[in-house]
Amino acid sequence: MNRRAFLSLSAFTPLAHLLPVYGQMRDPVKQPERELTADLVIFGAGVGGVACAIAAARNGLKVILTEEYDWIGGQLTAQAVPPDEHPWIEEHGSTKTYRAFRTKVRDYYRRAYPLTEDAAKNRLLNPGAGGVSKLCHEPRVALAVLLEMLAPHLTSGRVKLLQPFRAMSAQTDGDTITSVFGRFRTGAPVNLIAPYFADATETGDLLPLAKIEHVTGAESNSDTREPRAPDRAQPDNHQAFTICFAMDHEADKDNTIEKPEGYKQWRDYVPKMTPAWPGNLLSWEMAEPKTLKTRAVGFDPTGPIAKGLNLWTYRRIVAKDNFVDGSGLSDVCLVNWPQNDYWLGNLYGNGKDAWEHQLAGRRLSECLLYWMQTEAPQPGGKKEGWKGLRLRGDVTGTEDGDGLAMAPYIRESRRIKAQFTVTENHVGVDARAKHLSAKPGEFTAEPFKDSVGTGSYRIDLHPSSGGDNYIDVSSLPFQIPLGALIPERVENLLPACKNIGTTHITNGCYRLHPVEWSIGEAVGELVAFCTAKKRVPRQVRKDAKLLLDFQTQLAKAGSDLDWPERIAKTVR
């Protein structure tokens, strides 16, 4: 890495943890190690981590919640990804608490923003009117709402938030984690002790620290019997990550950024994929995920396009038409597209290369913006770009840095080796049709007697670091089995994010916002249940009476454990 890039990264506070000194710092003045105790320590305050903390705290547990970035909220905030949700999310397939979060987001806009009369009255207000979700909103609003939901627990002392903080090592005694040592970004050391720990980090960071059995990348067909699994395991084959960013458009201004390093290489880059990518990555043509045929899309920040998808409105998080004239609010577009997916390396499993790949991913997003400003074809074919496009680091909380999202949007984590692993054969339409000798529409996903939540999304795998193009497979509305949340061996560690017992394939449908929330909330409730009953999670799953009691507790808390029959057979 050259000096300029290093200094740029050093100056960017939310990424300071990526520098080698974060994990190896030597304090100028030796700081005494603090020791903190709780009933539950949660590492990672993303979607699953926050839900886990709320569930545990409302049951009276003392919780320590840690987060390495400046914003809690993960996908919703630091990663700047508007919620990807299924079409029934307003009524089914999540939890009461998740639906409350969504209501609070809409209420926040009604209280704080100059909405038009029609927008204010709209029960299903979509602030950005984006096409990807019924609720496209700004990261800062999600941050405000999550802090509001945590506020009574923080004030009461039931939840203690350590931030920015990162776990560095773990102590174990046989099959039990006894403590986890970590540091604040300042270098201050803390040792955390609890009877239960939850890993809600985006990449399952606690798993290798505590030597918990886990898998990465793609399992082999002989391991999972999945139709789309490769013949041989590919542990280094991970889904692409994305450095998202927000932008608006000022038609009468030139907001062109300085030409980024490596621009020519990215401008001319043609992905090497199997099956083949249709052309240059920086293009308005890409692979259609389902068919892998060439798909042309449009881009116009000034109005509708003649036909097809306008990327400007696809993930738009502020729609000016929702706000009164003279408010000063303009459209804001969130860029999370195939053009800034990064698949040339992984964020874990490759040592120091991990932070170099993250920096390269950030450069790719900068190059995409510069290409859009200077060379991107406009409707009609002129390759003159849109000079008025403006990076909105204020929206992502990074205006004092490079203006991109604080954290990478991570689609695939390390995953525990669990008591039960969800495979394509449990939720994939084609696989189940073959197994049941039935037609789509005649069957549901595999029902799980130990269900602790529900979710729905297509099996959607983005291009990967192993050279795979999209794997996009029809799925059915599914359940989250308790067995997928319990490690094979360790007694007091639970996954509370996308690090549960799924495969490389099924991670593609269990990785979205509402599913992560349901997983985290189930884990918080489980720890509270086990603490009260003086049992461990595997005993709850094994004992029919305990399992029923726990599921009853979840249902009373507002978790959906199954799907209405009219929805359950719907192919997505």
C-alpha positions in Angstrom: 0.0 0.0 0.0 1.4 3.4 -0.9 1.8 6.3 1.6 -1.2 8.3 0.3 -3.6 5.4 0.6 -2.3 4.6 4.0 -2.8 8.1 5.2 -6.2 8.3 3.7 -7.2 5.2 5.6 -5.6 6.4 8.8 -7.6 9.6 8.6 -10.8 7.8 8.1 -11.9 7.1 11.7 -14.5 4.4 11.1 -11.9 2.3 9.3 -9.1 2.8 11.9 -9.7 -0.7 13.3 -8.4 -2.1 10.0 -4.9 -0.8 10.5 -2.5 -3.4 11.9 -1.9 -1.2 15.0 -5.5 -1.7 16.1 -4.8 -5.3 17.1 -1.2 -4.7 18.1 -1.2 -1.3 19.7 1.2 -0.5 22.5 -0.1 2.3 24.7 2.3 5.2 25.4 1.0 5.0 29.0 0.1 1.5 30.2 -3.7 1.4 30.8 -5.1 -0.8 33.5 -7.3 -3.6 32.3 -10.9 -3.3 33.3 -13.1 -6.3 34.1 -16.8 -6.2 33.3 -19.4 -8.8 34.0 -22.9 -9.4 32.7 -25.4 -12.2 32.2 -24.8 -11.9 28.4 -22.1 -10.3 26.3 -23.0 -9.6 22.7 -20.3 -8.9 20.2 -21.6 -6.8 17.3 -24.4 -4.3 17.5 -25.7 -4.9 14.0 -29.3 -5.9 13.3 -29.1 -9.2 15.1 -27.0 -7.8 18.0 -29.4 -5.0 18.8 -32.4 -7.3 18.6 -30.6 -9.8 20.9 -29.9 -7.1 23.5 -33.4 -5.8 23.5 -34.9 -9.3 24.0 -32.4 -10.2 26.8 -32.8 -6.8 28.6 -36.6 -6.9 28.5 -36.4 -10.2 30.4 -34.3 -8.6 33.1 -30.8 -9.7 32.1 -27.8 -7.5 32.4 -26.3 -7.2 28.9 -23.0 -5.9 27.5 -23.3 -4.9 23.8 -20.1 -4.1 21.8 -19.7 -2.6 18.4 -16.5 -1.8 16.5 -18.0 1.0 14.3 -19.2 4.5 15.3 -22.8 3.6 14.5 -24.8 0.6 15.8 -27.2 -1.0 13.3 -25.0 -2.9 10.9 -26.7 -3.3 7.6 -29.2 -0.6 8.4 -26.7 2.1 9.3 -22.9 1.6 9.1 -23.3 -0.5 5.9 -26.0 1.8 4.5 -28.3 -0.9 3.1 -32.0 -0.2 2.9 -34.0 -3.2 4.2 -34.4 -6.1 1.8 -37.7 -7.7 2.8 -40.4 -10.1 1.6 -43.8 -8.9 0.4 -45.7 -9.9 3.6 -43.4 -8.1 6.0 -46.2 -5.7 7.2 -48.1 -8.6 8.8 -46.1 -11.8 8.8 -42.7 -13.3 8.8 -40.8 -11.3 11.4 -41.3 -10.3 15.0 -43.4 -7.7 16.8 -40.3 -5.8 17.7 -39.0 -5.7 14.1 -42.4 -4.4 13.0 -42.2 -1.8 15.8 -38.8 -0.7 14.4 -40.4 -0.2 11.0 -43.3 1.8 12.5 -40.9 4.0 14.4 -38.9 4.7 11.3 -42.1 6.0 9.6 -43.1 7.9 12.7 -39.7 9.6 12.9 -40.2 11.0 9.4 -43.7 12.2 10.3 -42.3 14.0 13.4 -39.1 15.4 12.1 -39.5 15.9 8.3 -41.6 18.3 6.2 -43.7 15.6 4.6 -46.4 16.5 2.1 -50.0 15.9 3.3 -50.4 12.8 1.3 -47.0 11.3 2.4 -47.8 12.1 6.1 -51.2 10.3 5.8 -49.8 7.3 4.1 -49.7 4.4 6.6 -47.1 2.6 4.4 -44.9 5.6 3.9 -41.8 4.7 1.9 -39.5 7.8 2.5 -37.3 7.0 -0.5 -39.9 5.4 -2.7 -37.2 2.9 -3.7 -38.1 -0.1 -5.6 -36.2 -2.6 -3.6 -38.2 -2.3 -0.4 -41.5 -0.9 1.1 -39.3 1.0 3.5 -36.3 2.7 2.0 -34.9 5.1 4.5 -31.7 7.0 5.5 -29.1 5.2 7.7 -29.2 8.1 10.3 -33.0 7.5 10.8 -32.4 3.8 11.5 -29.6 4.8 13.9 -31.9 7.2 15.8 -34.7 4.6 16.0 -32.4 1.8 17.3 -30.9 4.1 19.9 -34.5 5.1 20.9 -35.4 1.4 21.3 -32.3 0.7 23.4 -32.6 4.0 25.4 -34.6 2.7 28.4 -32.3 -0.3 28.8 -29.2 1.9 28.5 -30.5 4.3 31.1 -31.6 1.5 33.5 -28.1 -0.1 33.2 -29.6 -3.3 31.8 -27.6 -2.7 28.6 -24.0 -1.3 28.6 -22.8 -0.3 25.2 -19.0 -0.5 24.5 -18.1 1.4 21.4 -16.0 1.4 19.3 -14.7 -1.9 20.7 -13.3 -5.1 19.2 -12.7 -8.6 20.6 -9.1 -9.7 20.5 -8.9 -13.0 22.2 -11.0 -15.5 24.2 -10.4 -17.8 27.1 -12.1 -21.2 27.3 -12.4 -24.0 29.8 -13.3 -27.2 27.9 -16.6 -26.6 26.0 -17.2 -23.2 27.8 -16.0 -19.7 27.0 -15.0 -18.1 30.3 -14.0 -14.6 29.1 -13.3 -12.5 26.1 -10.6 -9.8 26.0 -10.9 -6.8 23.8 -9.9 -3.2 23.2 -11.5 0.2 22.5 -10.2 2.0 19.5 -8.2 4.2 21.9 -6.4 1.0 23.1 -8.0 0.8 26.5 -8.2 -3.0 27.4 -11.3 -4.7 28.8 -11.9 -8.3 29.9 -15.6 -9.4 29.6 -16.9 -12.2 31.7 -20.4 -13.8 31.4 -22.2 -17.1 31.5 -23.3 -16.5 27.9 -21.8 -14.9 24.8 -23.4 -14.1 21.5 -21.5 -13.6 18.3 -23.4 -11.0 16.3 -20.4 -9.7 14.3 -20.8 -9.5 10.6 -18.1 -12.1 9.9 -18.4 -14.4 12.9 -15.2 -12.9 14.5 -15.6 -14.7 17.8 -15.6 -18.2 16.3 -11.9 -18.4 15.5 -10.9 -16.5 18.6 -12.7 -19.1 20.8 -11.7 -22.0 18.5 -15.3 -22.8 17.8 -15.9 -25.3 15.0 -17.1 -23.4 11.9 -17.1 -23.4 8.1 -16.4 -20.7 5.5 -17.2 -20.5 1.8 -18.8 -23.3 -0.2 -19.3 -26.8 1.2 -19.0 -29.8 -1.2 -22.0 -31.7 -2.6 -20.8 -34.7 -0.7 -21.1 -32.7 2.6 -24.5 -31.1 2.0 -26.1 -33.1 -0.9 -27.3 -29.8 -2.3 -27.9 -29.7 -6.1 -25.9 -26.5 -6.5 -23.0 -27.2 -4.2 -19.7 -27.8 -5.9 -18.0 -31.2 -6.2 -15.3 -30.1 -3.8 -15.4 -27.8 -0.9 -14.2 -24.2 -1.6 -13.6 -22.6 1.8 -12.2 -19.4 0.3 -15.1 -18.9 -2.1 -17.1 -16.1 -0.5 -19.9 -13.9 -1.8 -18.8 -10.4 -2.9 -18.9 -7.6 -0.4 -19.9 -4.1 -1.3 -18.9 -0.6 -0.2 -22.1 1.3 -0.5 -22.4 5.1 -0.8 -25.1 7.7 -1.1 -25.3 10.4 -3.7 -27.6 13.2 -5.0 -27.6 15.2 -8.2 -27.1 18.9 -8.7 -27.8 19.5 -12.4 -26.2 22.9 -12.5 -22.9 22.0 -10.7 -19.8 20.1 -11.4 -19.2 17.8 -8.4 -16.6 15.6 -10.1 -14.3 14.0 -7.5 -10.5 13.7 -8.0 -9.7 10.8 -10.3 -9.3 7.8 -8.0 -6.2 5.6 -8.0 -6.6 2.6 -10.2 -9.4 4.1 -12.2 -8.2 2.9 -15.6 -7.9 -0.6 -14.3 -11.4 -0.7 -13.0 -12.9 1.1 -16.0 -11.4 -1.5 -18.3 -12.0 -4.5 -16.0 -14.0 -7.4 -17.4 -15.0 -9.9 -14.7 -13.8 -13.5 -15.2 -16.8 -15.5 -14.2 -18.4 -18.8 -14.7 -20.8 -18.5 -16.5 -19.3 -15.5 -18.3 -20.0 -11.9 -17.3 -21.4 -9.9 -20.3 -18.7 -7.2 -20.5 -17.1 -4.5 -18.5 -18.0 -4.2 -14.8 -18.4 -0.4 -15.1 -21.3 -0.5 -17.6 -25.1 -0.4 -17.7 -25.1 -4.0 -18.8 -24.7 -6.8 -16.3 -25.7 -10.4 -15.8 -29.4 -11.0 -15.0 -29.2 -13.0 -11.7 -31.8 -15.6 -12.6 -30.9 -16.4 -16.2 -27.3 -15.0 -16.4 -28.2 -13.5 -19.7 -27.2 -9.9 -20.5 -29.4 -7.4 -18.7 -29.4 -3.8 -19.7 -30.5 -1.2 -17.1 -30.9 2.5 -17.2 -29.7 5.4 -15.1 -31.1 8.9 -15.1 -31.2 11.1 -12.0 -33.4 13.7 -13.7 -36.5 11.6 -14.5 -38.0 8.3 -15.7 -36.2 6.2 -18.3 -37.9 4.9 -21.5 -38.0 1.3 -20.3 -36.6 -1.1 -17.7 -35.0 -0.5 -14.3 -33.7 3.0 -13.5 -30.9 2.4 -11.0 -31.4 5.9 -9.6 -34.7 5.0 -8.0 -33.9 1.3 -7.3 -32.4 1.9 -3.8 -33.4 5.6 -3.5 -33.6 6.5 0.2 -34.9 10.1 -0.1 -37.6 10.9 -2.6 -38.1 14.7 -2.9 -41.8 14.2 -4.0 -42.5 13.0 -0.4 -41.5 16.4 1.0 -43.0 19.9 0.7 -41.6 22.3 -1.9 -38.9 24.6 -0.5 -37.8 22.0 2.0 -34.4 21.8 0.4 -34.6 18.0 0.2 -33.5 16.3 -3.0 -33.5 12.7 -4.1 -30.8 10.7 -2.5 -29.8 7.4 -4.2 -28.0 4.6 -2.3 -25.5 2.8 -4.5 -25.4 -1.0 -3.8 -25.3 -2.4 -7.3 -23.4 -5.2 -9.2 -21.0 -2.5 -10.4 -19.5 -2.0 -7.0 -19.6 -5.6 -5.8 -16.0 -6.6 -4.9 -15.0 -10.2 -5.4 -11.3 -10.2 -5.9 -10.6 -11.2 -2.3 -12.2 -11.9 1.0 -12.6 -9.9 4.3 -11.5 -12.8 6.5 -9.4 -15.9 6.2 -6.5 -14.2 4.4 -4.7 -12.3 7.2 -3.4 -8.9 6.4 -4.8 -9.1 2.9 -8.3 -8.7 4.3 -8.0 -4.9 5.1 -6.2 -4.5 1.7 -9.2 -6.0 0.0 -11.5 -3.7 1.9 -9.5 -0.7 0.8 -9.6 -2.0 -2.8 -13.4 -2.3 -2.5 -13.5 1.3 -1.4 -11.5 2.4 -4.4 -13.8 0.4 -6.7 -16.8 2.4 -5.3 -14.9 5.7 -5.8 -14.1 4.6 -9.4 -17.7 3.8 -10.0 -18.8 7.3 -8.9 -16.1 8.9 -11.0 -17.1 6.8 -14.0 -20.7 7.9 -13.6 -19.6 11.5 -13.3 -17.4 11.5 -16.4 -17.9 8.6 -18.8 -21.2 6.8 -18.1 -23.5 6.8 -21.1 -26.6 9.0 -20.8 -29.9 8.1 -22.4 -29.3 8.6 -26.1 -25.8 7.1 -25.9 -23.6 10.1 -25.1 -20.7 9.0 -22.9 -20.4 12.3 -21.0 -21.5 11.2 -17.5 -23.4 13.2 -14.9 -21.1 15.8 -13.4 -23.8 16.9 -11.0 -23.7 13.6 -9.0 -22.5 14.5 -5.5 -21.2 12.1 -2.9 -23.2 12.4 0.4 -20.9 11.4 3.2 -23.1 13.4 5.5 -25.8 10.8 4.9 -23.5 7.9 5.7 -21.7 9.7 8.6 -18.3 9.8 6.8 -18.0 13.3 5.5 -14.8 13.6 7.5 -13.4 10.6 5.6 -13.9 9.3 2.1 -17.7 9.8 2.1 -18.5 6.1 1.5 -20.4 3.8 4.0 -18.5 3.3 7.2 -18.5 -0.5 6.9 -18.6 -3.0 4.0 -21.9 -4.7 3.3 -21.1 -8.3 4.1 -23.2 -11.0 2.6 -21.5 -14.1 3.9 -20.0 -14.8 7.4 -18.2 -17.6 9.0 -20.9 -20.1 10.1 -21.0 -22.4 13.1 -20.9 -26.1 12.7 -24.4 -26.5 14.2 -26.5 -29.3 15.7 -28.6 -28.8 12.5 -27.7 -27.2 9.2 -30.3 -25.8 6.8 -29.6 -26.8 3.2 -31.0 -26.1 -0.2 -33.0 -29.4 0.2 -35.0 -27.8 3.0 -35.9 -24.5 1.4 -35.1 -24.6 -2.3 -38.1 -25.0 -4.7 -36.4 -27.2 -7.3 -34.7 -29.4 -4.7 -37.9 -30.0 -2.7 -40.0 -30.6 -5.8 -37.6 -33.4 -6.8 -37.4 -34.8 -3.3 -41.2 -34.8 -2.9 -42.1 -35.6 -6.5 -44.5 -32.7 -6.5 -45.1 -29.5 -8.4 -44.2 -26.0 -7.1 -47.3 -24.6 -5.3 -48.1 -28.0 -3.8 -45.6 -28.0 -0.9 -43.9 -25.8 1.7 -40.4 -25.5 2.9 -39.3 -28.2 5.4 -41.2 -27.6 8.6 -39.1 -27.5 11.7 -40.5 -28.7 15.1 -37.9 -26.5 16.8 -38.8 -23.3 14.9 -37.8 -20.1 16.6 -38.6 -17.6 13.8 -39.5 -17.2 10.1 -38.2 -15.5 7.0 -38.4 -15.4 3.3 -36.1 -14.4 0.5 -34.8 -15.9 -2.7 -31.6 -17.9 -2.5 -29.6 -15.0 -3.8 -25.8 -15.4 -4.0 -23.9 -12.6 -5.6 -20.8 -13.3 -7.7 -18.1 -14.8 -5.6 -14.3 -14.6 -5.0 -14.1 -18.1 -6.4 -15.3 -16.9 -9.8 -18.9 -18.0 -9.6 -21.5 -15.8 -11.3 -24.9 -15.3 -9.6 -26.6 -18.3 -8.1 -30.2 -17.1 -7.8 -32.6 -19.9 -6.9 -36.4 -19.9 -6.1 -37.1 -20.6 -2.4 -40.1 -21.0 -0.1 -41.0 -19.0 3.0 -39.0 -20.8 5.7 -38.6 -21.2 9.4 -35.4 -20.7 11.5 -34.7 -24.0 13.5 -33.3 -23.8 17.0 -30.8 -26.5 16.0 -29.1 -24.0 13.6 -28.4 -21.7 16.5 -26.6 -24.3 18.7 -22.9 -25.1 18.1 -21.9 -28.8 17.9 -19.8 -28.6 21.0 -19.6 -25.2 22.8 -22.2 -24.7 25.5 -22.4 -21.0 26.0 -21.8 -19.3 22.6 -24.8 -18.6 20.3 -24.7 -17.0 16.9 -27.0 -14.0 16.5 -26.4 -12.8 13.0 -25.8 -14.5 9.6 -23.3 -17.0 11.2 -25.9 -19.7 12.0 -26.0 -23.3 10.7 -26.7 -22.6 7.1 -24.6 -23.5 4.0 -23.0 -21.3 1.4 -26.1 -21.8 -0.6 -28.8 -21.2 2.1 -26.9 -18.3 3.5 -28.2 -16.6 0.4 -31.8 -16.4 1.9 -31.0 -16.3 5.6 -28.8 -13.2 5.5 -31.3 -10.4 5.2 -32.4 -7.7 7.7 -35.6 -9.2 9.1 -34.1 -12.7 9.4 -31.1 -11.4 11.2 -33.4 -9.6 13.6 -35.4 -12.7 14.2 -32.3 -14.7 14.9 -31.0 -12.1 17.3 -34.2 -11.8 19.1 -34.6 -15.6 19.5 -31.1 -15.8 20.9 -31.8 -13.0 23.5 -35.0 -14.8 24.5 -33.2 -18.2 24.7 -30.5 -16.9 27.0 -33.1 -15.4 29.3 -35.1 -18.7 29.2 -32.0 -20.8 29.9 -30.9 -18.5 32.8 -34.4 -18.7 34.4 -34.7 -22.5 33.9 -31.0 -23.2 34.8 -30.6 -25.2 31.5 -28.3 -24.9 28.5 -29.6 -24.4 24.9 -29.0 -27.9 23.7 -31.2 -29.2 26.6 -34.0 -26.9 25.5 -33.9 -28.3 22.1 -33.7 -31.9 23.3 -36.5 -31.7 25.9 -40.0 -31.5 24.3 -41.5 -29.8 27.3 -38.8 -27.2 27.6 -38.9 -26.6 23.8 -42.6 -26.0 23.9 -42.3 -23.6 26.8 -39.6 -21.7 25.1 -41.6 -21.4 21.8 -44.6 -20.2 23.9 -42.3 -17.5 25.4 -41.2 -16.5 21.9 -44.8 -16.4 20.6 -45.9 -14.2 23.6 -43.0 -11.8 22.8 -44.4 -11.5 19.3 -42.2 -13.8 17.2 -43.8 -15.5 14.2 -42.8 -19.2 14.3 -44.7 -20.4 11.2 -46.4 -19.2 8.1 -50.0 -19.0 7.2 -50.8 -21.8 4.7 -51.8 -19.4 2.0 -48.3 -17.9 2.1 -46.2 -21.0 2.9 -46.5 -22.6 -0.5 -45.7 -19.4 -2.4 -42.7 -19.6 -4.7 -40.3 -16.7 -4.5 
